[in-house]
Amino acid sequence: MKRGGPLKRGKGLHARAPLARGSGLARTSKLEQRARVAPVNKARLAKRRAQQFGDQAQLCRESSCCACGAPPPSDPAHVVSRGAGGKDSDTVPLCRSCHDLQHSAGIKSFQAERGLDLKAEAAKLAVRVSSQ
């Protein structure tokens, strides 16, 4: 919308009212005091990481990629995501490029494209780890 004349202020500035400077900073510091981050429970974190990345994940790092056969080191890729309750026994060895493709394309599309059953591969590795 085009205006015909100069812009006008609805109310003028009052010279008598001083600007309040310190009030905004005081609120910020009180806000920071209330928003403290809870300390990390290191024992619980270590237990969860051991469940998600344990002996089978170490075996995955030392194995060749189960999708393309690239030599080690490989990434331990979760077949069942960690957010959905994936454990150490749900990992398979994938090279970095296959692991990136698995995440970008999706697990079902990746399996269909490569002709793999990643859950079966993870079960084979779990048997291998339990026999050691």
Backbone bond lengths (Angstrom), bond angles and torsions (degrees), N, CA, C in turn:
res aa  C-N    CA-C-N  psi(-1)  N-CA   C-N-CA  omega(-1)  CA-C   N-CA-C  phi
1 M - - - 1.429 - - 1.518 107.91 -
2 K 1.322 115.93 133.14 1.447 121.43 -178.38 1.516 109.48 -94.97
3 R 1.306 116.62 136.52 1.461 121.47 179.57 1.519 109.06 -100.16
4 G 1.306 114.29 146.81 1.454 119.39 -176.63 1.515 114.74 -83.67
5 G 1.302 118.25 -30.57 1.454 119.49 -174.79 1.503 111.74 -131.18
6 P 1.327 117.03 -167.91 1.467 119.64 179.87 1.525 110.89 -70.35
7 L 1.326 114.70 154.16 1.460 119.95 178.21 1.522 109.34 -70.25
8 K 1.328 116.57 139.85 1.450 120.69 -179.50 1.514 109.18 -120.70
9 R 1.307 115.36 143.21 1.453 121.63 178.32 1.523 108.43 -83.98
10 G 1.343 117.40 139.05 1.458 121.33 179.78 1.513 111.62 -64.16
11 K 1.315 116.84 -48.11 1.465 121.97 177.53 1.519 107.80 -127.34
12 G 1.267 116.42 144.93 1.446 120.73 178.97 1.514 111.30 -80.59
13 L 1.319 116.99 163.28 1.456 121.57 176.20 1.518 109.28 -76.05
14 H 1.302 116.65 138.88 1.459 120.79 179.32 1.515 108.82 -96.57
15 A 1.288 116.78 126.52 1.452 121.69 -178.88 1.520 111.29 -73.67
16 R 1.304 118.42 -21.38 1.467 121.08 -175.46 1.529 113.04 -79.02
17 A 1.332 119.45 -27.94 1.471 121.82 -175.27 1.527 109.72 -83.95
18 P 1.335 118.44 114.14 1.465 120.03 179.46 1.537 110.70 -73.63
19 L 1.301 116.05 152.67 1.465 121.31 177.17 1.527 109.42 -77.55
20 A 1.308 117.41 135.06 1.468 122.10 178.21 1.515 108.15 -91.50
21 R 1.328 116.13 110.70 1.457 119.10 -175.08 1.528 114.16 -93.65
22 G 1.269 121.16 -44.21 1.454 122.49 -170.15 1.513 115.46 -76.55
23 S 1.301 119.16 -14.05 1.458 120.73 -172.25 1.522 112.93 -67.09
24 G 1.306 119.07 -39.12 1.464 121.31 -178.74 1.513 112.44 -66.86
25 L 1.324 117.40 -39.05 1.461 120.70 -179.64 1.523 111.72 -69.19
26 A 1.319 117.04 -37.24 1.462 120.15 179.41 1.524 110.40 -64.39
27 R 1.329 117.77 -39.58 1.465 120.81 178.41 1.519 110.85 -64.91
28 T 1.317 117.13 -38.28 1.453 120.40 -179.21 1.523 111.10 -63.52
29 S 1.322 117.17 -43.68 1.458 118.73 -177.85 1.530 111.39 -67.42
30 K 1.336 117.69 -37.17 1.466 119.60 176.59 1.521 110.16 -65.70
31 L 1.330 117.21 -37.11 1.454 121.46 179.09 1.525 110.15 -65.01
32 E 1.318 116.23 -40.83 1.457 119.41 178.81 1.525 110.96 -65.57
33 Q 1.322 117.59 -35.13 1.452 120.14 178.88 1.524 111.23 -65.76
34 R 1.320 117.38 -35.77 1.471 120.69 -179.31 1.517 112.08 -77.22
35 A 1.324 118.83 -26.75 1.457 122.25 -172.60 1.525 112.37 -97.32
36 R 1.297 118.37 40.06 1.456 121.07 178.60 1.524 110.15 -72.66
37 V 1.313 115.83 145.53 1.455 121.90 -179.83 1.528 108.52 -85.44
38 A 1.310 115.61 137.06 1.463 120.68 179.73 1.527 109.67 -67.52
39 P 1.321 118.73 144.79 1.455 120.80 178.74 1.529 111.19 -66.36
40 V 1.325 115.78 152.04 1.460 121.66 -177.99 1.524 109.44 -80.58
41 N 1.322 116.43 132.48 1.458 121.76 175.00 1.534 106.71 -84.15
42 K 1.324 116.69 96.86 1.462 121.39 -172.23 1.517 112.75 -67.06
43 A 1.318 117.77 -33.66 1.467 120.42 179.19 1.523 110.70 -66.42
44 R 1.342 116.39 -43.50 1.457 119.95 179.24 1.525 110.77 -66.58
45 L 1.331 117.12 -39.12 1.450 121.42 178.69 1.529 111.31 -63.80
46 A 1.330 117.05 -41.94 1.462 120.94 178.92 1.525 111.15 -65.59
47 K 1.313 117.34 -39.55 1.468 121.00 178.55 1.525 111.07 -64.31
48 R 1.346 116.23 -42.76 1.459 120.30 -179.71 1.524 111.03 -66.68
49 R 1.350 117.50 -40.61 1.460 120.19 178.51 1.524 111.51 -65.84
50 A 1.345 117.23 -34.62 1.462 120.55 177.30 1.523 110.65 -66.47
51 Q 1.338 117.02 -35.78 1.466 120.12 177.03 1.521 110.54 -68.13
52 Q 1.329 116.73 -40.44 1.456 120.32 -174.17 1.525 113.32 -84.92
53 F 1.318 117.11 -30.79 1.460 121.63 -179.56 1.520 108.33 -135.42
54 G 1.299 118.72 83.33 1.459 122.56 -177.69 1.512 111.61 -110.98
55 D 1.332 116.17 -136.06 1.463 122.49 -176.10 1.524 112.17 -65.23
56 Q 1.328 117.15 -38.64 1.454 119.71 -178.97 1.527 110.87 -67.77
57 A 1.322 117.59 -34.90 1.460 120.42 177.52 1.522 110.55 -65.27
58 Q 1.339 116.96 -36.99 1.467 119.88 177.04 1.519 110.46 -66.15
59 L 1.333 117.50 -40.01 1.464 121.09 176.52 1.526 110.46 -64.01
60 C 1.329 117.29 -37.41 1.472 121.28 177.45 1.522 111.25 -62.37
61 R 1.326 116.96 -39.77 1.467 120.53 -179.60 1.533 111.31 -64.71
62 E 1.332 116.43 -29.97 1.462 121.07 -177.40 1.524 112.88 -91.88
63 S 1.346 118.54 -4.24 1.465 122.65 -176.73 1.516 110.78 -100.25
64 S 1.327 115.23 164.06 1.461 119.79 175.28 1.531 109.20 -81.92
65 C 1.325 115.67 162.63 1.467 121.57 -177.02 1.526 110.10 -63.60
66 C 1.316 117.16 132.40 1.466 120.12 -178.67 1.526 111.72 -81.39
67 A 1.331 118.80 -8.19 1.465 121.08 -179.89 1.525 111.89 -96.14
68 C 1.331 116.38 -46.23 1.469 118.64 -175.87 1.521 113.01 -118.65
69 G 1.326 118.86 -9.20 1.456 122.35 178.06 1.514 114.44 82.01
70 A 1.330 118.42 15.68 1.469 121.33 178.87 1.526 109.41 -63.51
71 P 1.339 116.88 146.27 1.471 119.76 -177.65 1.528 111.87 -68.47
72 P 1.351 115.88 161.01 1.471 119.69 179.44 1.531 110.70 -65.40
73 P 1.302 118.42 161.65 1.453 130.32 6.18 1.520 111.89 -81.12
74 S 1.310 116.49 149.14 1.456 123.31 178.84 1.525 109.66 -120.01
75 D 1.322 115.45 162.41 1.460 121.07 176.29 1.523 109.34 -89.59
76 P 1.331 118.49 138.34 1.467 119.65 171.29 1.529 108.48 -77.55
77 A 1.324 117.34 104.79 1.461 122.60 -177.17 1.522 109.18 -96.34
78 H 1.313 116.23 128.74 1.458 120.95 179.14 1.527 110.30 -78.06
79 V 1.329 116.19 128.75 1.463 121.53 175.51 1.526 108.87 -77.39
80 V 1.323 116.41 -43.85 1.457 122.68 171.98 1.520 105.18 -101.08
81 S 1.329 117.58 123.60 1.462 120.01 -174.31 1.524 111.21 -60.49
82 R 1.319 115.36 153.51 1.462 120.04 -178.95 1.522 110.93 -64.26
83 G 1.330 116.40 -33.14 1.461 120.06 178.18 1.516 112.22 -67.20
84 A 1.343 116.65 -26.95 1.461 121.10 179.19 1.520 111.74 -92.21
85 G 1.338 117.12 10.12 1.456 120.39 177.39 1.503 114.61 97.38
86 G 1.339 118.15 19.15 1.455 121.50 179.49 1.513 112.03 -64.87
87 K 1.301 116.56 135.10 1.465 122.68 -178.13 1.524 109.47 -108.56
88 D 1.313 115.66 -175.13 1.454 122.25 177.72 1.528 111.06 -62.84
89 S 1.312 117.20 -32.93 1.462 120.67 -177.79 1.529 112.73 -74.78
90 D 1.330 117.78 -3.26 1.465 121.75 179.10 1.519 112.59 -102.51
91 T 1.338 118.55 22.92 1.457 121.05 -178.39 1.517 111.17 -106.15
92 V 1.327 115.55 147.28 1.465 123.29 175.24 1.524 107.92 -132.01
93 P 1.355 117.54 153.31 1.461 119.13 178.52 1.530 111.02 -81.66
94 L 1.320 116.28 123.69 1.463 122.37 174.19 1.522 108.57 -132.10
95 C 1.334 116.36 139.88 1.466 119.07 175.24 1.526 108.59 -68.38
96 R 1.306 117.29 168.45 1.467 121.24 -174.76 1.533 111.20 -59.76
97 S 1.335 118.36 -42.69 1.468 119.70 -177.62 1.533 111.48 -69.18
98 C 1.337 118.04 -38.99 1.469 120.39 177.43 1.528 110.92 -68.92
99 H 1.349 116.97 -36.32 1.458 120.76 178.85 1.532 110.09 -65.70
100 D 1.333 116.88 -42.22 1.468 120.19 176.79 1.529 110.79 -63.13
101 L 1.344 116.24 -41.10 1.467 120.39 178.67 1.525 111.05 -65.36
102 Q 1.332 117.21 -37.60 1.459 120.90 178.58 1.530 110.15 -61.85
103 H 1.332 116.96 -41.12 1.464 120.47 -179.98 1.523 112.15 -72.41
104 S 1.333 117.27 -39.54 1.467 119.13 -176.62 1.530 112.17 -76.62
105 A 1.322 117.97 -38.66 1.459 120.62 -178.06 1.523 112.52 -86.14
106 G 1.312 116.87 -26.89 1.460 120.91 -174.93 1.522 109.59 102.49
107 I 1.317 116.30 152.44 1.465 120.46 -174.16 1.525 111.39 -65.74
108 K 1.334 117.07 -45.12 1.480 119.67 -177.60 1.520 111.46 -64.30
109 S 1.327 117.31 -43.66 1.471 120.82 178.97 1.519 110.74 -65.19
110 F 1.328 116.80 -41.02 1.463 121.35 179.46 1.521 110.41 -62.12
111 Q 1.333 117.26 -45.33 1.468 120.94 179.37 1.525 111.51 -63.39
112 A 1.329 116.80 -41.74 1.462 120.11 -179.54 1.523 110.92 -66.65
113 E 1.321 116.75 -39.62 1.466 121.01 -178.90 1.520 111.67 -67.36
114 R 1.340 116.59 -39.49 1.464 120.76 -176.55 1.528 113.26 -93.73
115 G 1.334 117.94 -9.19 1.457 120.67 -178.82 1.520 112.48 69.47
116 L 1.317 116.76 40.29 1.469 122.42 -177.04 1.522 111.15 -116.23
117 D 1.325 115.25 156.85 1.454 121.70 166.58 1.523 105.46 -120.39
118 L 1.330 116.20 97.76 1.457 120.78 -173.14 1.526 112.42 -67.25
119 K 1.328 117.53 -30.73 1.471 119.36 177.46 1.523 110.64 -65.94
120 A 1.328 117.18 -38.72 1.465 120.86 177.62 1.529 110.51 -66.51
121 E 1.342 116.45 -39.85 1.471 120.29 177.52 1.528 110.77 -63.29
122 A 1.336 116.23 -40.80 1.464 120.52 178.46 1.521 110.88 -65.10
123 A 1.328 117.54 -37.48 1.466 121.07 178.58 1.532 110.66 -66.51
124 K 1.348 117.36 -38.72 1.466 120.55 177.16 1.521 111.06 -62.32
125 L 1.327 115.87 -43.23 1.457 119.83 178.81 1.521 112.02 -65.58
126 A 1.334 116.48 -37.45 1.470 120.59 178.63 1.528 110.91 -62.54
127 V 1.327 116.57 -38.58 1.474 120.32 177.31 1.511 109.50 -65.87
128 R 1.355 116.93 -41.09 1.454 121.49 179.62 1.536 111.34 -63.23
129 V 1.315 116.48 -39.78 1.458 121.18 -179.83 1.525 110.79 -69.67
130 S 1.322 117.05 -41.05 1.472 119.68 -178.76 1.530 111.94 -69.21
131 S 1.342 118.18 -25.57 1.456 120.36 -179.98 1.523 111.82 -79.97
132 Q 1.333 117.55 -16.22 1.475 119.86 -178.55 1.491 112.39 -78.46
